[in-house]
Structures are given as C-alpha cells and as structure tokens.
Amino acid sequence: GYPPPQQAAPQPTGEVSLSKDRPVSLQKGQKVTLRKEGGTALTFVKMGLGWDPVQTRGMFGNRTVDIDLDASVIMFADMNPADYAYYGQLSSKDGSVRHQGDNLTGEGEGDDEVILVDLTRIPAHITTLIFIVTSYKGHTFEQVQNAFCRLVDGANNAELARYTLAGGMRFTAMAMAKVYRSGGDWKMQALGEGFQAKHPGEAIPQLGRFLSAN
C-alpha cells in the first residue's frame, strides 16, 4: 500500500493557556487569553519590554553602541488609532495605559521600559492595543540582542508570558505584541514583525495589517 500521508507539523499560531506555576513562552503568532488558571480575568497587567545592545569588537576591546529604543502602545478603535502612550505622552488620555518613562541606553538587566495597562479602564470603543518598539536614532534590530516583551500580573508582579524575538533583523521598528478584545475576553498575541519607523508617528500608519487577523 501507499505510505501514510505525513502529518503536517502544527503551526505555532494556536492558543496557549496561562499557567500559575511558570511563565508561558510564546512563539511568534501564538496567543493567550488574559485569564488566570482558575478562569478569573486579569484586570491590571504590565508589559515589560527589554533589549540589550550587541557588543562589537573594536581594536581597543569590546564596546556597546548606545541604542535608544522606545516602547509605545497604540490604542485602536477598530481600524482607527484613537489614543496612545509613549515617551512624549506617558499616559493615554483616558488614563488606562501608563508608560513608566524612557530608558536611553538599554543597559542593565530586566525590563528597559514598562507600560501599565488597567484592562478594566480601557474605554469600550478601544478594541486593540499594539505594543511597538521604535529606534529613535535609526539603529536597526541587527544591533540589538535579547529583545523581549513579557506580560506581568499587576497584582503580584508574577510574569505570565514572555515572547523573545529572533535577533538580527534589518528594521528600525518592531511590532512586539498586541492585546485585543475577543468576545468578552482580552487576548495577547505575539507579533514579532519588523518595519521601518524611528518614532511612533511614523509607525501608526503601518499597523493596520495587525488589526484584522484576530
């Protein structure tokens, strides 16, 4: 008889569940519903974003380039940008999203920038939040390593999910993740898609492609 058909490898675009014991490691495209293991919805989360400059070998030893990356969140009402939080406006107009301020070098361990999101205060017309990172001086992600975003429970600071980017991409901006309404829930999806933008204003017109495919 004929050999059985090969099973296709499962695509990582499926949904994974949060676990209370350890953070979920998301693959590109994967999504997770923002509910704790017992089924209670999360109400207050933090999105931590971090990166390290790549060390370059010079004649006089290693050096790191100061890379000024900026994390921003753009809030959409269906397809239309409605509000945002970034280094130039640290709180969304409705106060539901607050940026903790700008880190100019990427030095040090842990999160470089943190954005607080009160899911209970997001206005009803806001359907999607897109978390992006832009490179103010035009450095590309080829000069960045260990870039990640992680979702943290604001109630107890426990890390819930983490998405780590593959390095070496020739883009000045990255759509890291989106948090969006799905029925009565909020979901987070790892995006990891690069594009060219040095600041959020240049990025916003390029984010439409992330809005439709929920």
Salt bridges, closest charged atoms under 4 A:
GLU15 OE1 - LYS187 NZ 2.85
GLU37 OE1 - LYS20 NZ 3.63
ASP83 OD1 - LYS93 NZ 3.48
ASP111 OD1 - ARG150 NE 2.75
GLU113 OE1 - HIS99 NE2 3.08
GLU142 OE2 - ARG170 NE 3.41
ASP153 OD2 - LYS36 NZ 3.16
GLU159 OE1 - ARG150 NH1 2.81
GLU159 OE2 - ARG162 NE 2.92
ASP185 OD1 - ARG35 NE 2.57
GLU193 OE2 - LYS28 NZ 3.18
GLU193 OE1 - ARG209 NH1 3.88
GLU202 OE2 - HIS199 NE2 3.62
